[in-house]
Amino acid sequence: MREEARPETLDRLSARERPEGVPVMRQNWWKLLFLHWPVAPEVLRPLLPEGLEVDTFDGSAWVGVVPFTMTGVRLSFAPPVPFVSEFHELNVRTYVYRKGVPGVWFFSLDASSSAAVFGARTFFHLPYFNADITLEENGNKIHYRSRRTEDPPARFEAEWSVGGGEHFAQPDTLEFFLVERYHLFAARGDRLFRGRVHHQPYPLREAELQSLDSTMVEAAGLRTPTGEPRVHYSDGVEVGVWTLEEV
């Protein structure tokens, strides 16, 4: 029987290399806020499909809530389509690995575009939901509000301020573990898939969370997080997305 790699032995740097071939999609991710809370690995295991292991840092697993804005969403060989290529998105996620490859498992992804929800459900087997989402920017402050418009109900509202001090996450740090992710996993029935994305490392800036009202984690079947979240912010990156492969 093949012995599974342990989280502390995973190669987390090679994932940043550009995959071969041409991405199927291109998109831009802007104004990303990363909120993370530690959770016990045993809490997450029952919520994962067979074949995925919980990825941990110093023995702790993490659940994240990430609001951001997408623009320029298009097939690689086509121009952006007005009213379809730009929308807000909010995902709830944790970190996993399979056969030594670390990646993201999404509990939910809410989007303000019904076309994006349909496409991602159909072609990427991801748990997307329709939502009403707004983002308001006032100076260095951002106010983000989301309300899911289908079951299970979920809401999110947060305000944060953005500072200076741009930097990049360094390997072998918790910051790198949480934000530098280039593989995603998805499931359809008993079949498991892996997808690749490629972008430059996130340029990170200081951010202060000023208010938060959310039921996103609870809607995913997890308990309400306790304590203050780890907060990271990035102005954004340009992204290539490759097709899914069954693993």
C-alpha positions in Angstrom: 0.0 0.0 0.0 1.3 3.4 -0.9 2.2 5.5 2.1 0.5 9.0 2.0 2.8 12.0 2.4 2.5 14.0 5.7 1.6 17.7 5.6 5.1 18.7 6.8 6.7 16.9 3.9 4.6 18.3 1.1 6.2 20.2 -1.8 4.4 23.6 -1.6 6.7 25.5 -4.0 6.4 23.5 -7.3 2.7 24.3 -7.4 3.6 27.9 -8.3 5.2 26.8 -11.6 3.1 27.5 -14.7 1.3 24.3 -16.0 2.0 23.2 -19.5 -0.4 24.1 -22.3 -2.9 26.9 -22.6 -5.4 27.8 -19.8 -9.0 27.2 -20.6 -10.0 30.5 -18.9 -8.5 33.8 -17.9 -9.8 36.0 -15.1 -8.7 38.6 -12.6 -9.1 38.4 -8.8 -9.2 41.8 -7.1 -9.6 43.1 -3.5 -9.2 39.8 -1.8 -9.7 39.6 1.9 -8.5 36.3 3.5 -10.1 35.5 6.9 -8.9 32.3 8.6 -9.7 30.5 11.8 -7.9 27.4 13.2 -10.0 24.2 13.6 -9.2 20.7 14.8 -8.5 18.3 11.9 -10.9 15.7 13.1 -13.8 18.3 12.7 -13.1 18.6 9.0 -12.5 14.9 8.1 -16.2 13.9 8.0 -16.9 16.7 5.6 -14.3 15.7 3.0 -14.8 13.2 0.2 -12.9 9.9 0.2 -9.3 10.4 -1.1 -8.6 13.8 0.4 -6.5 14.3 3.6 -6.7 17.4 5.8 -3.7 19.7 5.3 -2.4 21.2 8.5 0.2 23.7 9.7 1.9 22.8 13.0 -0.9 20.3 13.6 -3.8 22.8 13.1 -6.3 22.8 10.2 -7.8 26.0 9.0 -11.1 27.2 7.6 -11.2 30.4 5.5 -13.7 32.9 4.2 -12.5 34.9 1.2 -14.6 37.7 -0.4 -13.2 39.3 -3.6 -14.2 40.6 -7.0 -13.7 38.9 -10.4 -13.2 40.8 -13.6 -12.2 39.8 -17.2 -13.7 36.3 -16.8 -13.5 34.7 -20.2 -12.5 31.7 -22.2 -8.9 32.1 -23.3 -9.8 32.4 -27.0 -12.6 34.9 -26.5 -13.1 38.5 -25.2 -14.9 39.3 -22.0 -18.7 39.4 -22.3 -20.4 42.5 -20.8 -22.5 41.8 -17.7 -21.1 38.3 -17.5 -17.3 38.7 -17.0 -17.4 40.8 -13.8 -19.0 39.9 -10.5 -18.3 39.5 -6.8 -17.5 36.1 -5.2 -17.3 34.8 -1.7 -15.9 31.3 -0.8 -15.6 29.2 2.3 -12.7 26.8 2.1 -10.3 24.5 3.9 -6.9 23.0 2.9 -6.3 19.4 1.8 -3.9 17.2 -0.1 -4.0 14.1 -2.2 -1.0 12.0 -3.2 1.4 14.7 -2.0 -0.3 17.6 -3.8 -1.7 20.3 -1.5 -4.8 22.3 -2.6 -8.1 23.9 -1.7 -11.4 22.2 -0.9 -14.4 24.6 -1.2 -17.4 24.1 1.0 -19.2 26.8 -0.9 -18.7 29.6 -3.4 -21.3 32.4 -3.6 -21.4 34.6 -6.7 -23.4 37.6 -7.9 -23.6 36.1 -11.5 -26.1 33.4 -12.3 -24.1 32.6 -15.5 -21.0 32.0 -13.4 -22.8 29.9 -11.0 -24.3 27.7 -13.8 -20.9 27.4 -15.5 -18.9 26.5 -12.4 -21.5 23.9 -11.3 -21.6 22.3 -14.7 -18.0 22.3 -15.9 -16.0 22.5 -12.6 -18.3 20.5 -10.3 -18.0 23.2 -7.6 -20.7 24.1 -5.0 -21.6 27.5 -6.3 -24.6 29.5 -5.0 -26.5 32.5 -6.3 -26.2 35.6 -4.1 -26.8 39.3 -3.9 -23.4 40.9 -3.3 -22.3 44.5 -3.1 -18.9 46.1 -2.5 -18.5 49.7 -1.5 -15.1 51.4 -1.3 -14.5 54.7 0.6 -10.9 55.7 0.7 -8.9 52.9 2.3 -12.1 51.2 3.6 -14.0 48.4 1.9 -17.6 47.4 2.9 -18.6 44.0 1.5 -22.1 42.5 1.9 -23.5 39.2 0.6 -26.9 37.4 1.0 -27.4 34.0 -0.6 -30.6 33.7 -2.5 -31.0 29.9 -2.4 -30.8 27.2 0.2 -29.0 26.8 2.5 -29.3 30.4 3.6 -26.1 32.3 4.4 -25.0 35.9 4.8 -21.8 37.8 5.2 -21.1 41.5 5.9 -17.7 42.9 6.7 -15.8 46.2 6.7 -12.1 46.5 6.7 -9.4 49.1 6.1 -6.3 48.6 4.0 -2.9 49.8 4.8 0.5 49.9 3.1 3.6 47.7 3.5 3.2 45.5 0.5 5.0 42.2 0.8 4.9 38.5 -0.3 4.3 35.4 1.8 7.5 33.5 2.5 7.7 29.7 2.2 7.4 27.6 5.4 5.2 30.3 7.1 1.6 30.1 8.1 0.9 33.1 5.8 2.2 31.1 2.8 0.2 28.0 3.8 -3.0 30.0 3.9 -2.8 32.2 0.8 -0.5 30.5 -1.8 -2.7 27.8 -3.2 -2.6 26.7 -6.9 -4.6 23.5 -6.9 -8.3 23.0 -6.2 -10.2 19.7 -5.7 -13.8 19.0 -6.7 -16.0 16.0 -6.5 -18.9 14.6 -8.6 -20.4 11.5 -7.1 -17.6 9.2 -6.1 -15.2 10.8 -8.7 -12.5 13.2 -7.6 -11.0 16.0 -9.7 -8.1 18.4 -9.5 -7.8 21.8 -11.2 -4.9 24.1 -11.6 -4.6 27.9 -11.5 -1.6 30.0 -12.1 -0.8 33.6 -11.1 2.0 35.6 -9.7 2.4 35.4 -5.9 -0.1 37.5 -4.1 1.1 41.0 -3.2 -0.1 41.3 0.3 -0.9 44.4 2.3 -1.8 45.1 5.9 -5.5 45.1 6.7 -7.6 45.7 9.8 -11.0 44.0 10.1 -13.4 46.5 11.6 -16.7 44.6 11.6 -17.9 41.1 10.7 -21.3 39.5 10.7 -21.3 36.1 9.0 -23.1 32.7 8.9 -21.0 31.4 6.0 -19.0 28.9 8.0 -22.1 27.6 9.9 -23.9 27.1 6.5 -21.1 24.8 5.6 -21.9 22.5 8.5 -19.2 23.8 10.9 -19.4 25.4 14.3 -19.2 29.2 14.6 -15.5 30.1 14.7 -14.1 31.4 18.0 -11.5 34.1 18.4 -10.3 36.7 16.0 -9.5 35.6 12.5 -6.1 35.8 10.8 -6.5 38.6 8.3 -4.6 39.0 5.0 -5.4 41.3 2.1 -4.3 41.5 -1.6 -5.1 44.1 -4.3 -5.2 41.1 -6.6 -3.7 39.1 -9.4 -4.3 38.0 -13.0 -5.1 34.3 -13.2 -5.1 31.4 -15.7 -7.4 28.5 -15.1 -6.8 25.0 -16.5 -9.3 22.2 -17.1 -10.1 19.6 -14.4 -8.4 16.3 -14.4 -9.7 13.2 -12.7 -7.4 12.0 -9.9 
